[in-house]
């Protein structure tokens, strides 16, 4: 049950208090790479509640659309590749400005680690890596080098949502 609660908490934070950027990382991919494609499962220990994430060559779908938007790669959903992470980016409008929520992902064998850049959790270190944009809360200038460095140094697998591939 603790895993389910942490998963729901994390996914809700993905939509509410995520660090946002003024643009997405520049190394955008036209398709999801083969290593990320497949159907993934997150479930609690009692196997009563489960959430599926399905990644195809050009789309990502969550079994519960209340948690996060799903769809194909487009003008508002991008996938970028960094040095050690992929970045799933969702565009949104805030105060008449287009902004991007960026979610680092890392594939290790049959596991997909999905990270949230929570504004409260990373409040102190994020300011060391990114320049804030005046007039907006938790909005920063995108810097790919700093994003890669931040993710490498600050993101730990134990804080990620861990999804298990159930079929390719």
Phi, psi and omega per residue, in radians:
X1 nan -0.614 3.123
X2 -1.071 -0.677 3.119
X3 -1.133 -0.724 3.131
X4 -1.104 -0.778 3.131
X5 -1.095 -0.755 3.133
X6 -1.153 -0.629 3.111
X7 -1.124 -0.837 -3.124
X8 -1.125 -0.751 3.108
X9 -1.043 -0.790 -3.139
X10 -1.133 -0.796 -3.119
X11 -1.163 -0.607 3.063
X12 -1.168 -0.614 3.104
X13 -1.201 -0.433 3.105
X14 -1.054 -0.570 -3.094
X15 -1.632 -0.307 -2.972
X16 -1.912 -0.950 -3.013
X17 -2.124 0.798 3.138
X18 -1.466 2.480 2.993
X19 -1.135 2.327 -3.101
X20 -2.037 2.764 -3.125
X21 -2.200 2.780 -3.122
X22 -1.328 -0.263 3.083
X23 -2.749 2.958 3.089
X24 -1.585 2.819 3.091
X25 -1.053 2.621 -2.970
X26 -1.369 -0.387 -3.078
X27 -1.476 1.164 -3.060
X28 -1.375 2.433 3.110
X29 -1.770 2.544 3.110
X30 -1.359 -0.457 -3.113
X31 -2.416 2.818 2.975
X32 -1.299 2.329 -3.140
X33 -1.184 2.766 -3.105
X34 -0.945 -0.662 -3.103
X35 -1.113 -0.383 3.135
X36 -1.679 -0.329 -3.053
X37 -1.243 2.483 3.090
X38 2.506 -3.099 3.096
X39 -1.865 2.222 -3.083
X40 -2.024 2.635 -3.116
X41 -2.208 2.355 2.884
X42 -2.072 2.228 -3.137
X43 -2.518 2.740 3.069
X44 -1.481 3.056 -3.056
X45 -1.135 -0.510 -3.116
X46 -1.475 -0.051 -3.133
X47 0.983 0.496 3.100
X48 -1.551 -0.687 -3.115
X49 -2.046 2.326 3.113
X50 -2.528 2.646 3.083
X51 -2.211 2.329 3.101
X52 -1.897 2.528 3.009
X53 -2.182 2.162 -3.140
X54 -2.007 2.178 3.122
X55 -2.029 2.131 3.063
X56 -1.861 -2.977 -3.121
X57 -1.087 -0.512 -3.088
X58 -2.370 0.261 3.130
X59 -2.601 2.842 3.047
X60 -2.323 2.340 -3.093
X61 -2.320 2.263 3.068
X62 -1.760 2.407 -3.105
X63 -1.169 -0.311 3.090
X64 -2.152 1.745 -3.087
X65 -1.242 -0.103 3.062
X66 -1.301 -0.376 -3.091
X67 -1.399 -0.804 -3.049
X68 -2.781 2.641 3.122
X69 -1.156 2.576 3.054
X70 -2.092 2.875 3.052
X71 2.685 -3.078 3.135
X72 -1.544 2.798 3.057
X73 -1.069 2.306 -2.986
X74 -2.768 -2.814 3.079
X75 -1.178 -0.433 -3.076
X76 -1.986 -0.084 3.039
X77 -2.252 2.068 -3.083
X78 -2.207 2.675 2.975
X79 -2.154 2.173 3.121
X80 -2.101 2.728 -3.136
X81 -2.008 2.194 3.035
X82 -1.820 -2.911 -3.136
X83 -1.170 -0.790 -3.080
X84 -2.091 -0.200 -3.045
X85 -2.300 2.704 2.852
X86 -1.655 2.690 3.134
X87 -2.189 2.005 3.063
X88 -1.569 2.141 -3.000
X89 -2.118 2.298 3.109
X90 -2.069 2.184 3.107
X91 -1.483 2.581 -3.126
X92 -2.696 2.871 3.123
X93 -1.944 2.258 3.116
X94 -2.348 2.170 3.140
X95 0.867 0.826 3.119
X96 1.079 0.433 3.085
X97 -2.236 2.397 3.113
X98 -1.449 2.212 -3.104
X99 -2.246 2.920 -3.078
X100 -2.237 2.238 2.958
X101 -1.554 2.230 -3.057
X102 -2.071 2.161 -3.121
X103 -2.058 1.891 3.081
X104 -1.140 2.495 3.082
X105 -2.352 2.554 3.111
X106 -2.453 2.258 3.121
X107 -1.753 2.231 3.101
X108 -2.355 1.810 -3.094
X109 1.074 -2.186 3.130
X110 -1.594 0.160 -3.121
X111 -1.877 2.457 3.036
X112 -2.108 2.047 3.116
X113 -1.648 2.218 -3.056
X114 -2.107 2.092 -3.019
X115 -1.924 2.551 2.995
X116 -1.912 2.351 3.061
X117 -1.601 1.352 -3.054
X118 -1.223 2.206 -3.070
X119 -1.107 -0.635 -3.139
X120 -1.315 -0.762 -3.089
X121 -1.138 -0.693 -3.090
X122 -1.823 0.403 -3.051
X123 -0.918 -0.857 -3.113
X124 -1.291 -0.903 -3.062
X125 -1.203 -0.478 -3.071
X126 -1.110 -0.576 -3.116
X127 -1.247 -0.334 3.078
X128 -1.361 -0.388 -3.050
X129 -1.821 -0.468 -3.019
X130 -2.318 2.629 3.112
X131 -1.546 2.126 3.119
X132 -1.238 2.680 3.091
X133 -1.779 2.150 -3.070
X134 -1.071 2.466 3.081
X135 1.569 -0.043 -3.124
X136 -2.310 2.413 3.080
X137 -1.496 2.275 3.083
X138 1.063 0.551 3.051
X139 -2.006 2.269 -3.052
X140 -2.293 2.771 3.042
X141 -1.303 2.342 3.114
X142 -1.263 2.350 3.036
X143 -2.491 1.840 -3.027
X144 -1.031 -0.722 3.140
X145 -1.081 -0.802 3.130
X146 -1.193 -0.615 3.106
X147 -1.101 -0.816 3.096
X148 -1.041 -0.768 -3.139
X149 -1.143 -0.794 3.110
X150 -1.014 -0.854 -3.103
X151 -1.115 -0.715 -3.133
X152 -1.129 -0.705 -3.066
X153 -1.506 -0.588 -2.965
X154 -1.816 -0.481 -3.067
X155 -1.519 2.237 3.134
X156 -2.076 2.459 -3.117
X157 -0.966 -0.571 -3.098
X158 -1.190 -0.328 3.108
X159 -1.669 -0.013 -3.098
X160 -1.598 2.809 2.906
X161 -1.392 2.161 -3.125
X162 -1.793 2.093 3.127
X163 -1.903 2.473 -3.127
X164 -1.909 2.263 3.138
X165 -1.239 2.169 3.135
X166 -1.763 -0.367 2.984
X167 -2.830 2.651 -3.117
X168 -1.251 nan nan
